[in-house]
Each structure stands twice: as C-alpha cells, then as structure tokens.
Amino acid sequence: MPEDSFAALLTLWQVFQPYVTRPTFARMLIVACGWVLTTASKRAVTEALVATGTAGTHHHEAFHRVFSRGTWDPDHLGLALLWRLHKAGFPVRLLLDDTLCSKKGEAVHGICSHLDPVRSTKSVRVFTFGHCWVVLCIVVDVPFSRRPWALPLLFRLYRGKKDCLKKGVEYRKKTELAREMVDIVASYYPNERIELAADSAYCNSTLLDGLAGNVVLLGAMRPDAVLTNAPVPGERSRKGGRPAVRGSKLPKPQDLARDDNEPWKKCRANLYQRKRTVSYKTLRAQWYRGAGTRMLRIVIVKCWEGKLPWRVFFCTDPNVSVPALLEGYARRWSIEVLFRDLKQSFGFGDSCAWSKNAVLRMAPFVGLLYTTLVIWFIEGAHLSDLATPPTRPWYAHKRGLCFNDVLRAARSTITLACGGRVSVPFFDFDKLRHPMPQPRSRPRTRDHTQRTAA
C-alpha cells in the first residue's frame, strides 16, 4: 500500500528529528517531499513548495530560513544515517572523492574557479566557476542491483587558495578536508575496522600521517614511487645519529613490472561485476613519502585494456590478500555513479542558495536525502508494486534497478499517499508564526491624461 510505504519513509526521516527543532523538522519534510516530487529541469526550495501544494499557504521565507538561519549541522544527520546503516549490519566501508557543481554569481558564498576534470584533456585545461564538494560516502551492497552503491554521509566545501586569500579566510586543501571527515567517522567507531578507498589524489601524507589505527586505506600510487624495506631494529646510519626509520631501497614499481626475472602471478577477482583473471606482482614495503614508516601491501597489476601498461595499488594492511585489495579499490567506481545521479537526476547543484549557511547546508541536505531514499528502498520498498520499472521491450537486458527507479517509486508513493498536497500529520502548520499574507488588491492608477490634468 502507498500509505504504508510513505509511513516507512517518514519513519526513516525521523532519524533527523533529534538534531533539529520541531518546526524545522516539519519544514524539512515538506522540502524533502517537494524535492522528490519536482520534475522541473532545475530544482529549488520554491519549486518544492509548488510540488507539495504548500506555495501560497505559508510564507516561502520560513522554508528558506531552515537552511540560511537554522542551527542544525549536516554532520549530525550524516552520522545518524551511518548509525542506521551500521545497525542494519552493513560494514563501514568508505569512499572518498570530490565533485564540481558549476554556479555563477559574485554574491554566492564559496564560489571560485576550479579545474573541470570532465571537460579537460591532457592538452586543454578547462576551468569552471562553481562549488567543489569533497564527499565521504559509505558503500553498500543492495538487493536490487548487482553493483555496489555509494551513499553520501559527510560533505566539505573546498575553496581555492586565491579565493581564500582574497576573502581573508584560512585555506584548507582537499586532503585536509578529507582527513577531517575520516577522523570524525574513526572517532565515532573507534573499535570497528573501517575500510577507506580513495584515488591517487588523496593518497598522500596529509591523509595517511597519524591516521587512526582502525582505518585501512586502499589506494593507488605512482609507478615511480620510492620503496624501501623495513629498518633493522637498532640499526643506525653510517654517520651515526638516531636509529634509521627506513631500510634498504627496493625496486620501484615500474622497474619491478619490467623485470622479466620476476614472474607475473595470477588470481581471480570480482571486478566491476565480472570475474576476471588478473596478472600481478606484489611485495611488502615502505612508501615513506606517502605513508611514512608503516608497511604496505603493494600490488602491480597488468592492465588488460586502456593505454596504461600497468597500475599500482596499495593497502595499509600488509596482510590483506591481493583479490581483497583489488575488489575493495574497484568499489570506488560507485562514487562516480553517485555523482552522476546526484547532479543529473536529483539536482545536487541546482539550489540558488547564496549565503554561507544556506550554501553549506543545502547541497549536503540533498545528498543526505538521496541516502534516505536508497535506505528506504533497501528496507523493503523495492519489493512493492510501485518499484516495478515501466515496460520497455527495447531494453530487455536490464536486470537491476537504478536511482531513477528509486526516485520514480518514491514519487509515486508520495503522490498516491498524499494526493495533491503534502501534510505532516504530527505538526499543525496553521500554528506557524508567519503565514503567507493574502495578496491585496492594488488601487487603479489614473491614466496619463488624468495625471497631467491633476
């Protein structure tokens, strides 16, 4: 029944209630439902009010103030969803990356020029004005799709160095913002093994230096990285001084890959929903420049397609198996699918917010709303009749469901359960302090002849 599915969605959204006031939570629900129902090419808070039938009955400024003047913190909402997922039995497997949302306007907080990785090539670099968000996600296996799904939890807005100098604010690198979010989750679950997958842009000393012991990073490194053995205990350098922190040098990954005396080994791994036979070479070594003195499991993989002859991956757990390392890093691709869905299907960068608080809350709110819809779908909504995708005889090879199917089911559930207007059953909107004023009839102005005569 649509009413039962809608009640389950409202119950899920109630995990946010302890972190906001009662009127703010009621308005949040209206904006959330309207954001799902909006079919316009560009989403906004006012479009959400139109979609829910709230426009004209209550002042729109009250809903804008939820984001511009509220006291709630998106981090608390993201951690509440992480607690919900961990309680349901999902392991804490995190993904880390950044995405660019193009925007214009001098008054918009945090807007600056960023390199657009999608439109840039090796020979042409394209820069775009907008917001660059560093996002920390949890990756989960869902029952309605073969691929893993990335669900966003924490967000940080990155601002360029020139913009920070111009505005007189402290500049923080993307890796510093990422490290802050990882530390928050690590302190939230100090006794849990946390796996974190990130690309080579985040695999450096900023993220790895002093990283919590329960966090295991799976990443990529340069093929010309300098590797060393572990130092012999008590051994000192030839010139004396303190004990050595690095041992003897080892061949670089690219040299090891070219060495014909070291044979390639083979293993089977489930990469990108396909079982593949992988040719690899592996060793345990230190990467002092990127990871300090800790020992790493390093794997050189021969590429079976593309222009690169091989790639190099590593894990901060030196005892991890090669298939587990490769499969863990391959799950990182789901965050790229997430960014595509967020921006193209859910309006992640569509909001017209311009003030500091509104900018720092609106996009994370949309990302967390995405997470709640997928959790709602996992917890049983995918079994309902509303989740059945439309019949497309020319698309018979489709086996799983995508986010557009999740969004279509949520939109149908809200529409059938609420009809033309969305209401919150446990809050009386008539008690809000600022109802929408009724338009007054303006007096007729005299024509030009009468004004001249007067």
SULWOSUL-V631892 format. One record per residue. N is the residue number from 1. NEAR is the number of other ideal C-beta (glycine too) atoms within 8 Angstrom. Layout:
n: <N;N>
near: <NEAR;NEAR>
//
This chain:
n: <1;2;3;4;5;6;7;8;9;10;11;12;13;14;15;16;17;18;19;20;21;22;23;24;25;26;27;28;29;30;31;32;33;34;35;36;37;38;39;40;41;42;43;44;45;46;47;48;49;50;51;52;53;54;55;56;57;58;59;60;61;62;63;64;65;66;67;68;69;70;71;72;73;74;75;76;77;78;79;80;81;82;83;84;85;86;87;88;89;90;91;92;93;94;95;96;97;98;99;100;101;102;103;104;105;106;107;108;109;110;111;112;113;114;115;116;117;118;119;120;121;122;123;124;125;126;127;128;129;130;131;132;133;134;135;136;137;138;139;140;141;142;143;144;145;146;147;148;149;150;151;152;153;154;155;156;157;158;159;160;161;162;163;164;165;166;167;168;169;170;171;172;173;174;175;176;177;178;179;180;181;182;183;184;185;186;187;188;189;190;191;192;193;194;195;196;197;198;199;200;201;202;203;204;205;206;207;208;209;210;211;212;213;214;215;216;217;218;219;220;221;222;223;224;225;226;227;228;229;230;231;232;233;234;235;236;237;238;239;240;241;242;243;244;245;246;247;248;249;250;251;252;253;254;255;256;257;258;259;260;261;262;263;264;265;266;267;268;269;270;271;272;273;274;275;276;277;278;279;280;281;282;283;284;285;286;287;288;289;290;291;292;293;294;295;296;297;298;299;300;301;302;303;304;305;306;307;308;309;310;311;312;313;314;315;316;317;318;319;320;321;322;323;324;325;326;327;328;329;330;331;332;333;334;335;336;337;338;339;340;341;342;343;344;345;346;347;348;349;350;351;352;353;354;355;356;357;358;359;360;361;362;363;364;365;366;367;368;369;370;371;372;373;374;375;376;377;378;379;380;381;382;383;384;385;386;387;388;389;390;391;392;393;394;395;396;397;398;399;400;401;402;403;404;405;406;407;408;409;410;411;412;413;414;415;416;417;418;419;420;421;422;423;424;425;426;427;428;429;430;431;432;433;434;435;436;437;438;439;440;441;442;443;444;445;446;447;448;449;450;451;452;453;454>
near: <4;10;7;7;14;12;8;12;14;9;7;12;12;7;11;11;9;5;9;9;5;7;8;11;12;11;11;13;12;15;14;11;14;17;13;12;13;12;4;6;2;7;11;9;12;8;12;17;15;10;11;13;9;12;8;4;8;12;8;11;7;11;14;10;9;11;12;10;4;11;2;10;6;13;8;9;15;15;13;12;15;13;9;11;12;11;6;7;4;9;5;13;13;14;16;15;13;9;10;13;12;9;10;6;7;4;4;11;9;11;11;9;6;12;7;11;6;5;6;9;4;2;3;5;5;8;8;10;10;11;12;13;13;15;14;14;14;13;14;11;4;10;4;9;8;5;9;9;13;12;15;16;13;14;13;10;11;12;11;9;6;7;10;12;8;6;6;5;6;4;8;7;7;11;11;9;12;15;11;9;13;16;9;11;16;13;7;8;10;8;4;8;7;14;11;12;15;15;9;8;7;13;14;8;9;9;14;13;7;2;12;10;4;11;11;12;13;13;14;10;14;7;12;7;12;9;13;12;10;7;10;7;5;5;7;8;6;3;4;5;5;4;8;10;6;9;9;5;6;9;7;11;16;9;8;12;12;6;8;4;3;6;3;7;8;8;9;8;12;8;9;6;5;6;5;9;6;14;8;13;10;10;8;8;11;15;13;11;6;10;11;8;6;8;7;13;13;15;13;14;12;11;9;4;3;4;2;6;5;12;9;14;14;16;14;12;7;9;4;10;5;13;11;8;15;14;11;12;12;10;12;12;8;14;14;9;11;14;12;8;13;14;12;6;8;14;11;12;11;8;12;5;11;9;8;7;10;14;15;11;13;11;14;14;13;14;13;14;12;16;13;13;12;13;13;12;15;12;9;7;16;11;5;10;4;11;14;4;9;3;4;8;5;4;6;6;4;7;4;8;10;8;10;8;10;13;12;9;15;14;10;10;15;14;9;9;10;12;6;4;8;13;6;9;4;3;9;4;10;5;4;9;2;7;8;8;5;4;4;4;4;4;4;4;4;6;6;5;6;8;8;6;5;5>
//
